Amino acid sequence: MLSLAVMFAITPVTVVNGWRWHQILARDLGLWTFALAELDLVLAATMSTGG
């Protein structure tokens, strides 16, 4: 959840301050957040005893 919140916070910082150097980080953080969510889903599915 922290990486998702940081990713969403980058756009308002860009609008307020005009800094553009960290917009690439938003895409990378979004990809990492997706990868972590998928890993969590796979681990939960494989370790589940209910089927």
C-alpha angles and dihedrals in degrees: 000000000000094000090048091051092049091049091053092046094058096073096055090048089053092050095046100042102024092231111150103173094089099050089094087061091060091062093045092047090049091053092048091048090052091047092050092048091050091048090051091050093050093047092048091049095048096044094045114114095195095069 
